[in-house]
Amino acid sequence: MISTDVLRFGLVGTGPWARRTHAPALAAHPHTEFTGVWGRRPEAAAELAAAHGATAYDEVDALFAACDAVAFAVPPDVQAPLAARAAAAGCHLLLDKPVATEPAAARAVVEAADAAGVASAVFCTLRYAPAPAAWIAEQAAVTDWFTGRADWYGALYTPGDDTAVRASTPWRAERGALWDVGPHALSVLLPVLGDVVEVTARHGAGDTVHLVLRHASGASSTAALSLTAPRAAAGSTVELRGPDGVFTMPAGGAAQESFAAAVDVLREAARTGAAAPCDARFGLRLTEILAAAERSMAADGPGRGA
């Protein structure tokens, strides 16, 4: 547990997500001291740190030593080993989604956090956006859902979109919508319908993936995930159906607002020692389900434009 009301926060990563969301939110939060930045490009770390009155660190372990908590804005398979090192250094973890793309790597983060006794939270955006978070909590109290669906149709790789974002996040191009927006879909469906006990996945057009999920509650759900949808067809929807009718999740808020809420959740977990609902262990479960979906698609044959 921590005894101070203010957490010294470090940031790992200097890309668009770090610049647009993490760094401004950490600098503005009333209960954080934005201590420093580390990135694989020292010049980018220096520029981002200077913009917010923080320190750029040449060595990531030096950043960890100077902080109480660390936020991550790097690709998942870069994040996981660094997060385990941060936990071993005694830092609480504010992780990006997915925690990793290999269950073993995500499990190592959980084990490191458990061994060090540090708190963790995974920034699945809608779990922290005020209106969706309240809606999820309300629907989770209902026990007789029949089915649900979560559709995430993005146009990130549609010609004409933000090339700076595309160029800076090659892991998304490599791993596709399953790993980028799949965690969002699962982070909403699981707390309402229960853990996934069976998953079937099939390829669609481009990087589109269709999931069919069976939940421990007995309910079923589907998810449609894409980063290559036509721009006019882009959008996201979460819908639940049960004896009382059809319920649709409200739209989320600003990313910085959601990130600030995630900081508050991590602070509370650090203060009390109670696990955050969307912690590293939940992040591990998301990775396990998405890896099972990937295996299901591999058994179905070639995809991604085939």
Residue pairs with C-beta under 8 A, 6 or more apart in sequence:
1 270
1 271
1 272
1 273
2 68
2 92
2 270
2 271
4 68
5 31
6 31
6 32
6 33
7 31
7 32
7 33
7 68
7 69
7 92
7 263
7 266
7 267
7 270
8 32
8 33
8 35
8 66
8 67
8 68
8 69
9 26
9 32
9 33
9 34
9 35
9 67
9 68
9 69
9 70
9 71
9 94
9 263
10 35
10 36
10 37
10 38
10 57
10 63
10 64
10 66
10 67
10 69
10 70
10 71
10 91
11 18
11 22
11 23
11 26
11 34
11 36
11 37
11 38
11 48
11 54
11 70
11 71
11 73
12 37
12 38
12 39
12 60
12 63
12 70
12 71
12 72
12 73
12 74
12 79
12 82
12 86
13 22
13 39
13 72
13 73
13 74
14 37
14 39
14 40
14 41
14 44
14 45
14 47
14 48
14 73
15 73
15 74
15 168
15 169
16 164
16 165
16 168
16 169
17 73
17 96
18 37
18 39
18 48
18 73
19 48
20 255
21 73
21 255
21 256
21 259
22 71
22 73
22 259
23 34
23 37
23 48
23 51
23 52
23 54
24 52
24 256
25 256
25 259
25 260
25 263
26 32
26 34
26 52
26 71
26 263
27 34
27 52
27 53
27 54
28 256
28 260
29 260
29 263
31 263
31 264
31 267
32 69
32 263
34 52
34 53
34 54
35 54
35 55
35 63
35 66
35 67
36 49
36 54
36 55
36 56
36 57
36 63
36 66
36 67
37 45
37 48
37 49
37 54
37 55
37 56
37 57
37 63
38 45
38 56
38 57
38 58
38 59
38 60
38 63
39 45
39 48
42 56
42 58
45 56
45 57
46 56
48 54
48 56
49 55
49 56
50 56
55 66
57 63
57 66
60 82
60 85
61 85
61 89
63 70
64 70
64 85
64 86
64 89
64 90
64 91
65 89
67 91
68 91
68 92
68 270
69 91
69 92
69 93
69 94
69 266
69 270
70 83
70 86
70 91
70 92
70 93
70 94
71 94
71 123
71 263
72 79
72 82
72 83
72 93
72 94
72 95
72 96
73 96
74 82
74 96
75 169
75 170
75 171
76 96
76 97
76 98
76 99
76 100
76 101
76 171
76 179
77 100
77 101
77 102
77 105
77 171
79 95
79 96
79 99
79 100
80 99
80 100
80 102
80 105
80 106
80 108
80 109
81 105
81 108
83 93
83 95
83 99
83 109
83 112
83 280
84 108
84 109
84 111
84 112
85 112
86 93
87 93
87 109
87 112
87 113
87 115
87 116
87 118
87 120
88 112
88 115
88 116
89 116
90 116
90 118
91 118
92 118
92 119
92 120
92 266
92 269
92 270
93 109
93 113
93 118
93 119
93 120
93 121
93 266
93 280
94 120
94 121
94 123
94 262
94 263
94 266
95 109
95 120
95 121
95 122
95 123
95 280
95 283
96 122
96 123
97 122
97 123
97 124
97 183
97 184
97 187
97 283
97 286
98 106
98 179
98 182
98 183
98 283
98 286
98 287
98 290
99 105
99 106
99 109
99 122
99 280
99 283
99 284
99 286
99 287
100 106
100 109
100 287
101 175
101 179
101 287
101 290
101 291
102 287
102 291
103 284
103 287
103 288
103 291
105 287
106 280
106 283
106 284
106 287
106 288
107 284
109 120
109 280
109 283
109 284
110 120
110 280
110 281
110 284
113 119
113 120
113 280
117 273
118 270
119 266
119 269
119 270
119 273
119 275
119 276
119 279
120 266
120 269
120 276
120 279
120 280
120 281
120 283
121 262
121 265
121 266
121 269
121 276
121 278
121 279
122 183
122 187
122 278
122 279
122 280
122 282
122 283
122 286
123 258
123 259
123 262
124 183
124 184
124 187
124 278
124 286
125 184
125 252
125 255
125 258
126 132
126 133
126 136
126 184
126 187
126 188
126 249
126 252
126 258
127 133
127 136
127 187
127 188
127 262
127 277
127 278
128 258
128 259
128 261
128 262
128 265
129 252
129 253
129 257
129 258
129 261
130 253
130 257
130 261
131 250
131 251
131 252
131 253
132 188
132 249
132 250
132 251
132 252
133 261
135 247
135 249
135 250
136 188
136 191
136 192
136 249
139 145
139 192
139 240
139 247
140 191
140 192
142 192
142 242
142 244
143 217
144 242
144 243
145 192
145 193
145 217
145 219
145 240
145 241
145 242
146 219
146 241
146 242
146 243
147 219
147 220
147 221
147 222
147 240
147 241
148 189
148 192
148 193
148 219
148 221
148 222
148 238
148 239
148 240
148 241
149 221
149 222
149 223
149 224
149 237
149 238
149 239
150 184
150 185
150 186
150 188
150 189
150 221
150 222
150 223
150 224
150 236
150 237
150 238
151 223
151 224
151 235
151 236
151 237
151 238
152 177
152 181
152 182
152 184
152 185
152 223
152 224
152 225
152 226
152 236
153 224
153 226
153 229
153 233
153 234
153 235
153 236
154 177
154 180
154 181
154 226
154 227
154 228
154 229
154 234
155 161
155 227
155 228
155 229
155 230
155 231
155 233
155 234
156 162
156 165
156 166
156 172
156 180
156 227
156 228
157 166
157 173
157 206
157 207
157 227
157 228
158 228
158 229
158 230
158 231
158 234
160 231
161 231
166 172
166 173
171 179
172 179
172 180
172 227
176 207
176 209
176 227
176 304
177 207
177 208
177 209
177 225
177 226
177 227
177 228
178 201
178 207
178 209
178 225
178 290
178 293
178 294
178 297
179 290
180 227
181 225
181 226
181 227
181 236
182 209
182 211
182 223
182 225
182 286
182 290
182 293
183 283
183 286
183 290
184 236
185 211
185 223
185 225
185 238
186 196
186 223
186 286
186 289
186 290
187 278
187 282
187 286
188 238
188 249
189 213
189 215
189 221
189 223
189 238
190 196
190 215
190 282
190 285
190 286
191 277
192 240
193 213
193 215
193 217
193 219
193 221
194 215
194 216
194 217
194 219
195 215
195 216
195 285
196 213
196 214
196 215
196 216
196 289
197 214
197 215
197 216
198 213
198 214
199 211
199 212
199 213
199 214
199 289
199 292
199 293
199 296
200 211
200 212
200 296
201 209
201 210
201 211
201 212
201 293
201 294
201 296
201 297
201 300
202 209
202 210
202 296
202 297
202 300
203 209
203 210
203 297
203 300
203 302
203 303
203 304
203 306
204 210
204 224
204 226
205 226
205 228
206 226
206 227
206 228
206 229
206 304
206 305
207 226
207 227
207 228
207 304
208 224
208 225
208 226
208 228
208 229
209 224
209 225
209 226
209 293
209 297
210 222
210 223
210 224
210 225
211 222
211 223
211 224
211 225
211 293
212 220
212 221
212 222
213 220
213 221
213 222
213 223
214 220
215 221
237 248
237 249
238 248
238 249
239 246
239 247
239 248
239 249
240 246
240 247
240 248
241 247
252 258
265 276
265 277
265 278
266 276
268 274
268 276
269 275
269 276
269 279
275 281
297 303
